[in-house]
Structures are given as structure tokens and as C-alpha cells.
């Protein structure tokens, strides 16, 4: 299955197909005419899929850099080591970087590619469900700072995204749930039919036969939103549903407790619950979201006092001059941006 993100000179194709990793070379040759490739991956993914990818790229001179897995790697402090590896491999502006991994590797390798020599070509090969449905598409790349998530970043589009759902077979169940947080988000903000389909299953195993179709639907929603708003000033903000709370929960626990998808799940439910109480969302939406979260083994609360989160929230990118642009639901499948302030959360005790 092929989708195209139409952004003029920044346009790029996305291919979704079981087993596509073994054919990576033929797809990459369509967008890259150089000879040298740097594969950036992590110590979970590379032992599983590094050989498959390098064998598929046998006509190129391949170098690899394997980093520790986990969110702490997506740090500004990782960049000097990445730049050193690129320089050691003598990568030039006519060469290519491949991000082989989940969202952390995609964001980090993408930021390194965007900034090394003012930009070298980038291909995303996402290996987690979360990265396949969300972070590998749209051209956002970033690293975390101690003060918050994704605070140093850029818009830098890949030349190609290759999505192989087969690689999800080696993912621990925890990471499947993580990705389902973002899948549920797409149903909430843009597609009530997708949401209903997710709720009609009793588990991920039941949903699995339709996975290519589900991934494609999520990617297509993101493609349309990105085309309408490449630089995140309007429509694209809708993709942040649940994220204002999520990022602060992740940061509060130093990225060591809730994963991104789990934190998004909590954020979606808690924000919708509060919005319902304020009459800003149709009654019953929060309970529908909780039902979906339960099916895919995602949390709806973390037991934190809201006052502990509001300080971190004040540093969030979505906080502009003390104003927050919160994404709320009118109902399942229809979302909108609601300008407010941090006081929106004041009446909440714990989340």
C-alpha cells in the first residue's frame, strides 16, 4: 500500500507492507542516488533487524550506529556522539541517514540528519506501532531537554517512510499497548468509524488481521493534517490531543514510568472528563475512551496531584504567553482547539 504526503518539493511516499524491510534497497534506490548510508538504531532493534536491512542495502556502503534504547537516549547529550560517528564515516551532504527504530530513534536520528552539514537525506523505517502510526510521518524531529520533552527540534521531512507491520511480531505487549494509545487518538480526533472498530474488538489479537488497514488509516489521517498545516500552527494541533498532560506526566517521572502512549491515554481520558464537566464535550465521551483504553490495556489515571504537573506544563511548547491551546472533543471523531489557561486544570485533584 502506498500513500504520498504532498508537500511540493518536500513530498514523500509512505509504503506499508508485510516483509517490506527485505526489499528496502529497491525502494531507497528510487529516492537516493548516493552510495553511503548511515543506519542509526538501538540495542533492541538492531540485533533483530540490522542484518536484514544491511543485506537489503548490499549495493551501498553501509555504516551503523547502535544506541541504548529508551527515552533518556533522546537527549541533546547524545548528539555529539552521533555527529562524531557521521564524521568518522565521512558522510557528506549527498549521503543518507536511515532511522531504524521506534519514536526515540526516529526523532533523534532525524534531528541529527537535519542539523549535520545543515541537512542530509533521511529515510524513516519505524519498528514500533507508535512510530508506524504517528511519529515517523510528518517531519517533526527533536531531542528532549532536562526542562521538557521535544524542546529542541525542527521540521525535517524524510525522503521515504517504509512501514513493515511484520516487525511488530517481536515487540513486547507493552509496546503494542503503547502504540494503541496513538491509534485510539486518531479515532477520537478524526474518525468515529475507526474508533468504533477498535471498540468492537476484545483485544489486540482480534484487531491484528486488520493491522495494515488500521496503520494506513492512521497514517492517512496524519498525512491529510500535515498537508493542511505543515508547520503546526492550526489544524495540526489536533494531533496533540491528550499530549499536554501526557508530556508533563512523562517528564515528572523522568520518562521512567508511563510510556508515551500510556501517558497519552491518561491525558485523553482526563482532559475529556474535565471538558465534559465544563460542558465543552458531549456527555459520555470520556467513558467511551475509557472502554477503548481498557480493551488495549492502557491506563486512564496515574494518581498524581495536578499541582505537581502544572509547573512542568508552563514550559510546554503548546503553552504560548501563559495560554494553552488544548485539544478537546466535541464528540468522538470530532475535535477542536480550545484556547485556555493552565487554570483549566485547577479544579482537578488527581489525574
C-alpha positions as CSV (number, residue, x, y, z in Angstrom):
1,X,0.0,0.0,0.0
2,X,1.3,3.4,-0.9
3,X,0.4,6.8,0.4
4,X,2.0,10.1,-0.6
5,X,2.5,13.2,1.6
6,X,2.0,16.0,-0.8
7,X,4.2,19.0,0.3
8,X,5.5,20.3,-3.0
9,X,9.3,19.8,-3.1
10,X,9.1,18.2,0.4
11,X,6.7,15.4,-0.8
12,X,7.5,11.8,0.0
13,X,6.0,8.3,-0.3
14,X,5.0,6.0,2.5
15,X,4.9,2.3,1.8
16,X,3.0,-0.1,4.2
17,X,3.5,-3.8,3.5
18,X,4.4,-7.0,5.4
19,X,8.0,-8.0,4.7
20,X,9.0,-4.7,3.0
21,X,12.2,-4.5,5.1
22,X,13.8,-7.2,2.9
23,X,13.1,-5.1,-0.2
24,X,14.3,-1.8,1.4
25,X,17.1,-1.4,-1.2
26,X,14.8,-1.1,-4.2
27,X,12.6,1.5,-2.5
28,X,15.6,3.5,-1.3
29,X,17.2,3.5,-4.8
30,X,14.1,5.4,-6.0
31,X,14.8,8.4,-3.7
32,X,18.6,8.2,-3.2
33,X,21.4,8.1,-5.8
34,X,24.4,8.4,-3.5
35,X,26.5,5.5,-2.2
36,X,27.0,5.9,1.5
37,X,24.3,5.2,4.2
38,X,24.4,5.6,8.0
39,X,21.9,3.4,9.8
40,X,21.1,4.7,13.3
41,X,19.3,2.2,15.5
42,X,19.1,1.0,19.1
43,X,20.4,-2.1,21.0
44,X,16.9,-3.7,21.0
45,X,16.1,-3.2,17.3
46,X,19.5,-3.6,15.5
47,X,20.2,-7.2,16.7
48,X,16.8,-8.2,15.3
49,X,16.7,-6.3,12.0
50,X,20.1,-4.7,11.4
51,X,21.3,-7.7,9.2
52,X,18.1,-7.8,7.2
53,X,18.4,-4.1,6.4
54,X,22.1,-4.2,5.6
55,X,21.6,-7.2,3.3
56,X,18.9,-5.3,1.5
57,X,21.3,-2.4,1.1
58,X,24.2,-4.6,-0.2
59,X,24.9,-2.3,-3.2
60,X,25.6,0.7,-0.8
61,X,28.5,1.4,1.6
62,X,26.7,1.0,5.0
63,X,27.7,2.2,8.4
64,X,25.8,1.7,11.6
65,X,25.5,3.4,15.0
66,X,23.7,1.4,17.7
67,X,22.5,3.5,20.7
68,X,21.0,2.5,24.0
69,X,17.2,2.0,23.8
70,X,14.8,4.2,25.8
71,X,13.7,7.9,26.1
72,X,16.8,9.0,28.0
73,X,18.8,8.5,24.8
74,X,16.7,11.2,23.1
75,X,18.8,13.8,24.7
76,X,20.9,16.7,23.5
77,X,23.9,14.9,25.0
78,X,23.5,12.1,22.5
79,X,24.1,14.4,19.6
80,X,27.9,14.9,19.7
81,X,28.4,11.1,19.6
82,X,26.1,10.8,16.6
83,X,27.9,13.7,14.8
84,X,31.3,12.0,15.5
85,X,30.1,8.7,14.0
86,X,28.9,10.6,10.9
87,X,32.2,12.4,10.6
88,X,34.1,9.2,11.1
89,X,32.1,7.6,8.3
90,X,32.9,10.6,6.2
91,X,29.2,11.3,5.5
92,X,28.7,14.1,3.1
93,X,25.5,16.1,2.1
94,X,25.0,13.6,-0.8
95,X,24.7,10.7,1.6
96,X,21.8,9.2,3.6
97,X,20.7,8.6,7.2
98,X,18.3,5.8,8.0
99,X,16.4,5.8,11.3
100,X,15.7,2.2,12.1
101,X,13.7,2.0,15.4
102,X,10.9,3.5,17.4
103,X,10.0,7.1,18.0
104,X,13.1,7.8,20.1
105,X,15.4,6.8,17.2
106,X,13.2,8.4,14.6
107,X,13.2,11.8,16.4
108,X,16.9,11.6,17.4
109,X,18.3,10.4,14.1
110,X,16.0,12.8,12.3
111,X,17.3,15.8,14.3
112,X,20.9,14.7,13.7
113,X,20.2,14.4,9.9
114,X,18.5,17.8,9.9
115,X,21.4,19.5,11.6
116,X,24.5,17.6,10.3
117,X,26.1,19.7,7.5
118,X,22.8,21.7,7.5
119,X,20.9,18.6,6.4
120,X,21.5,15.2,4.9
121,X,18.8,13.0,3.4
122,X,16.7,10.9,5.8
123,X,14.6,7.7,5.5
124,X,12.4,6.5,8.3
125,X,11.9,2.8,9.0
126,X,9.7,2.7,12.1
127,X,9.8,-0.5,14.1
128,X,7.2,0.2,16.8
129,X,3.4,0.6,16.4
130,X,3.6,4.1,17.8
131,X,6.2,5.2,15.4
132,X,4.5,3.5,12.4
133,X,1.1,5.3,13.0
134,X,2.5,8.6,14.3
135,X,6.0,9.8,14.8
136,X,7.7,8.6,11.6
137,X,5.2,10.7,9.5
138,X,5.0,14.5,9.4
139,X,8.6,15.6,9.6
140,X,8.9,16.6,13.2
141,X,12.3,15.7,14.7
142,X,13.5,16.6,18.1
143,X,15.5,15.9,21.3
144,X,14.5,16.4,24.9
145,X,16.0,18.9,27.2
146,X,16.1,18.5,31.0
147,X,13.3,21.0,31.3
148,X,10.9,19.2,28.9
149,X,10.2,16.9,26.0
150,X,11.0,17.9,22.4
151,X,12.1,21.4,23.3
152,X,14.9,21.4,20.7
153,X,13.5,20.3,17.3
154,X,13.0,21.1,13.7
155,X,10.6,20.3,10.8
156,X,12.6,18.0,8.5
157,X,10.8,15.6,6.2
158,X,12.1,12.2,5.2
159,X,12.6,11.2,1.6
160,X,10.7,8.0,2.3
161,X,8.9,6.0,5.0
162,X,8.9,2.2,5.0
163,X,6.4,0.6,7.3
164,X,6.7,-3.2,7.8
165,X,4.0,-4.4,10.2
166,X,5.8,-7.8,10.4
167,X,8.4,-6.3,12.7
168,X,5.7,-5.8,15.4
169,X,5.7,-9.6,16.0
170,X,8.9,-9.2,18.0
171,X,7.5,-6.3,20.1
172,X,6.7,-6.9,23.7
173,X,3.0,-6.5,24.5
174,X,3.8,-3.3,26.4
175,X,4.9,-1.6,23.2
176,X,1.8,-2.7,21.4
177,X,-0.4,-1.1,24.1
178,X,1.9,2.0,23.8
179,X,1.1,2.3,20.1
180,X,-2.6,1.7,20.6
181,X,-2.7,4.9,22.6
182,X,-2.0,6.9,19.5
183,X,-4.3,4.7,17.3
184,X,-7.1,5.5,19.7
185,X,-6.2,9.1,19.5
186,X,-6.7,9.2,15.7
187,X,-10.2,7.7,16.1
188,X,-11.0,10.3,18.8
189,X,-9.9,13.3,16.8
190,X,-10.9,12.4,13.2
191,X,-12.7,9.1,12.7
192,X,-15.6,7.8,14.7
193,X,-15.8,4.7,12.5
194,X,-12.1,3.8,13.3
195,X,-12.9,4.3,17.0
196,X,-16.0,2.1,16.8
197,X,-13.9,-0.6,15.0
198,X,-11.3,-0.5,17.8
199,X,-14.0,-0.9,20.4
200,X,-15.6,-3.8,18.6
201,X,-12.6,-5.9,19.3
202,X,-11.9,-7.7,22.6
203,X,-8.1,-7.5,22.3
204,X,-5.2,-6.5,20.1
205,X,-5.0,-10.1,18.8
206,X,-8.5,-9.8,17.4
207,X,-7.6,-6.5,15.7
208,X,-4.3,-7.8,14.3
209,X,-5.6,-9.3,11.0
210,X,-6.7,-5.7,10.0
211,X,-3.4,-4.1,11.1
212,X,-2.2,-2.9,7.7
213,X,-5.5,-1.2,7.2
214,X,-5.5,0.3,10.7
215,X,-2.0,1.6,10.3
216,X,-2.8,3.0,6.8
217,X,-5.9,4.8,8.2
218,X,-3.9,6.5,11.0
219,X,-1.1,7.5,8.6
220,X,-3.7,8.8,6.1
221,X,-5.3,11.0,8.8
222,X,-1.9,12.3,9.8
223,X,-0.9,12.8,6.1
224,X,-4.1,15.0,5.5
225,X,-3.5,17.0,8.6
226,X,0.2,17.6,7.8
227,X,-0.6,18.7,4.3
228,X,-3.1,21.2,5.6
229,X,-0.7,22.5,8.2
230,X,2.9,21.6,7.7
231,X,4.3,23.8,10.5
232,X,1.9,23.1,13.3
233,X,0.1,26.5,13.6
234,X,-3.6,25.4,13.2
235,X,-5.1,22.0,12.1
236,X,-2.0,20.0,13.1
237,X,-2.5,21.0,16.7
238,X,-5.4,18.4,16.8
239,X,-2.7,15.7,16.7
240,X,-1.8,16.8,20.2
241,X,-5.0,15.5,21.8
242,X,-4.0,14.2,25.3
243,X,-0.4,15.4,24.9
244,X,-0.5,18.5,27.1
245,X,-1.0,16.3,30.2
246,X,1.0,13.4,28.6
247,X,4.3,15.2,28.2
248,X,4.2,16.6,31.7
249,X,3.4,13.1,33.2
250,X,6.4,11.6,31.3
251,X,8.7,14.4,32.4
252,X,7.5,14.3,36.0
253,X,8.6,10.6,36.2
254,X,11.8,11.3,34.2
255,X,10.5,9.1,31.3
256,X,10.9,6.1,33.6
257,X,7.3,5.2,34.5
258,X,4.5,5.8,31.9
259,X,5.5,5.3,28.3
260,X,4.4,7.9,25.8
261,X,1.3,6.0,24.6
262,X,0.3,5.3,28.2
263,X,0.7,9.0,29.1
264,X,-1.3,10.0,26.1
265,X,-4.1,7.5,27.1
266,X,-4.2,9.2,30.6
267,X,-4.2,12.6,29.0
268,X,-7.0,11.9,26.6
269,X,-9.3,10.4,29.3
270,X,-8.6,13.1,32.0
271,X,-8.9,16.1,29.6
272,X,-12.1,14.7,28.2
273,X,-13.5,14.1,31.6
274,X,-12.8,17.6,32.7
275,X,-14.1,19.0,29.4
276,X,-17.4,17.1,29.9
277,X,-17.7,18.6,33.4
278,X,-17.3,22.0,31.9
279,X,-19.9,21.4,29.2
280,X,-17.2,21.6,26.4
281,X,-17.5,17.9,25.3
282,X,-20.6,15.8,24.7
283,X,-21.5,13.6,27.7
284,X,-20.3,10.0,27.7
285,X,-17.2,10.6,25.6
286,X,-14.8,10.0,28.5
287,X,-16.4,6.7,29.3
288,X,-16.2,5.6,25.6
289,X,-12.5,6.5,25.7
290,X,-12.0,4.5,29.0
291,X,-13.6,1.5,27.4
292,X,-11.2,1.6,24.5
293,X,-8.2,2.1,26.9
294,X,-9.3,-1.0,28.9
295,X,-9.5,-3.2,25.8
296,X,-5.9,-2.3,24.8
297,X,-4.6,-2.5,28.4
298,X,-3.9,1.2,28.7
299,X,-4.2,3.3,31.9
300,X,-6.7,6.1,32.5
301,X,-5.1,7.7,35.6
302,X,-1.7,7.9,37.3
303,X,-2.6,9.1,40.8
304,X,-0.7,12.4,40.6
305,X,-1.9,15.6,42.1
306,X,-2.5,18.1,39.3
307,X,-0.4,20.8,41.1
308,X,2.7,18.7,40.5
309,X,2.1,18.8,36.8
310,X,1.1,22.5,36.2
311,X,4.6,23.8,36.7
312,X,6.0,21.5,34.0
313,X,3.0,22.4,31.8
314,X,4.1,26.0,31.9
315,X,7.2,25.1,29.9
316,X,5.3,23.0,27.3
317,X,5.7,24.1,23.7
318,X,1.9,24.4,23.4
319,X,1.9,27.0,26.2
320,X,2.2,30.4,24.5
321,X,2.4,33.5,26.7
322,X,0.6,31.7,29.5
323,X,-2.1,30.5,27.2
324,X,-2.7,26.8,26.5
325,X,-4.2,25.5,23.3
326,X,-5.9,22.4,24.5
327,X,-7.3,19.9,22.0
328,X,-10.8,18.9,23.1
329,X,-13.5,16.7,21.5
330,X,-17.0,17.9,20.5
331,X,-17.7,14.2,20.3
332,X,-15.8,11.1,19.3
333,X,-14.4,11.7,15.8
334,X,-14.7,15.5,16.0
335,X,-12.0,17.6,17.7
336,X,-11.2,21.3,18.1
337,X,-8.6,23.6,19.6
338,X,-9.8,25.3,22.8
339,X,-7.7,28.4,23.9
340,X,-7.5,28.5,27.7
341,X,-5.0,28.8,30.6
342,X,-3.4,26.4,33.0
343,X,-6.2,27.3,35.4
344,X,-8.4,24.9,33.2
345,X,-7.0,22.1,35.4
346,X,-7.2,23.9,38.8
347,X,-10.3,22.1,39.9
348,X,-8.9,18.7,39.3
349,X,-7.4,16.9,42.3
350,X,-5.5,14.0,40.9
351,X,-5.1,12.7,37.4
